Amino acid sequence: MTVTIVGSQLGDEGKGGIVDLYGDDADVVARYQGGDNAGHTVVHEGEEYKLSLVPSGAIRGKVGVLGNGCVVNPRTLFDELDTLQERGLDPDVRVAERAHVILPYHRVLDGIEEEVKSESGDEVGTTGRGIGPTYEDKAGRRGVRVGDLLDSEVLRERLEYVVPQKRALAEDVYGLDVSELEDPDAFDVDALYEEFREVGRRFEAEEMTVNAGAFLTDAMADGRNVMFEGAQGTIIDIDHGNYPYVTSSNPTAGGAAVGTGVSPGVVGGGEVIGIVKGYLTRVGSGPLPTELGGVVGDTPGYDEQGEGDDEELAHYIREEGGEYGTVTGRPRRVGWLDMPMLRHATRVSGFTGLAINHLDVLAGLDEVSVGHTYTLDGEERESMPATTEQWARCEANLRTFDGWEAFDPSETAAEGYEALPENARAYVEYIEDELDTPAYAIGVGPGRGETIIRERPF
């Protein structure tokens, strides 16, 4: 059986915690897109683990697979594996031979391009990890794949073809002196060849590389449960998100098939769980119709911190929820829950269940609001428009709920759904009704034991 975990918003919904929560029943956890820009935090037995590439299930001793839809930075991967081993864990992570490799020049160019965009206010909010440039090379058929690292002749051939192009781009287009870079070997064919040939040797020595589709299909044929783990969220999907403020891959459920090599029927025949944060956050520019306050440098047209009630509320939620990027540390923009966004996400991925997180963050507020619908050009809309320009013109029509009192997360999780304050239950049931999808899990605190489990999908 399969379970696919999908972010329903703009990322940072708490997907890693849900993967970890249901990980007891999974044998294999496979990441199907993204790279080391996908920060996630897992709390297990009182220990906090911050990961950006290793699949969340590795914390619980599950086999992790980085699928062909991922882009892999070997430096990050080995750093994370080594750190986990130093902390007493023994992670078993396999890497698809068809996955593309993030090379040092990708990271350099990512940073330059984002800086150039920032001058006109068009920055995407990239983490600077080289994700976009790597996917760009993949689509341009000039990428280096994990399998290429296993064959020194092929690796040399790939690097001799692409590196001069990248060096010319850096020097001639962006006016960069590559000899003065923090990583001066980023555009050096010989240095890259030596480093990544050694990466290939380690992959071989530790038997880490696999044909992902065949590996996962064989696992399922042997009766093993597979969980597909998406990074980021629906609204930064390159096809179904608010382009161009998007990532370079497909976090939606369809990406699980393309990004691992299993058939769409395998994904569709299992459970698809949409992860929902009880409010809304995002990092970087782009529309946010339900935004409270703003973040200097990210919120469009927002130049200085305000002093209004919404600003104070945004600051309160940000601090209570720890809303700072796992990878970047950047403050996240904060808004009310956006139902048109969730209706769009539910349609695109076909959620069979929901996990609603961070209800504890909203506890103690007198009122909690939701963007129930939009008004666009005088007409009410229940779902997101197709273009970002239209979305930017949408005004949120709010529906307000009475707030709920603070509660003990551990006790509430142990006692179950009925232990939630009545108004919190009303909020959950509103979301379920609007999306016609049951809440399988409700996060009431950051710890693994602080989630109300109503349904186990495996």
ABEGO torsion letter per residue (X at the ends): XBBBBBBABAEGAGAAAAAAAAAAABABBBBABEBAABBBBBBBGGBBBBBAABBAAAAAGBBBBBBAABBBBAAAAAAAAAAAAAAGBBBBBBBBAABBBBBAAAAAAAAAAAAAAAAAGABAGBAGAGAAAAAAAAAAGABBBAAAAABAAAAAAAAAAAAAAAAAAAAAAAGBBAAABABAAAABAAAAAAAAAAAAAAAAAAGABBBAAAAAAAAAAAGBBBBBBBBEBAAABAAABBOABBBABBABAAAAAAAAGBBAAAAAABBBBBBBBABBBBBEBEBBAABBEBBBGABBGBABBBABAAAAAAAAAAAAAGBBBAAAGBBBBBBBBBAAAAAAAAAAAGBABBBBBGAAAABGBABBBBBABBBBGGBBBABBBABAAAAAABBBBBBBBBBBBBBBAAAAAAAEAAABBAAAAAAAAAAAAAAGBBBABBBABABAAABBBABBAX
